[in-house]
Amino acid sequence: MWEISNKYNIMQEQDGKYIFGVVKVGDKGQIVIPRDARKQYDIKPGDSLMVLGDQKGMAFIKTEVFQGLIDQAMEGLSK
């Protein structure tokens, strides 16, 4: 069960899943990725992130991680 101790400053882990907090969208559509999330996923200034989504919401993944997943899938198809 998730434990939410503070509405805005959360970093709880359960089964490898995290809640890092709440962010606000600025006038230009920008958000600030919480420091703990940047540290956990090694996100540095200048990194490119792919934005994925479905009817339930959206997620971010580093482009090189996504490319690695695609490469693995393609290798599996060629065997």
Secondary structure, DSSP 8 states (H G I E B T S, - for coil): ------SSS--EEETTEEE-------TTS-----HHHHHHTT--TT--EEEEEETTEEEEEEHHHHHHHHHHHHHHHH-
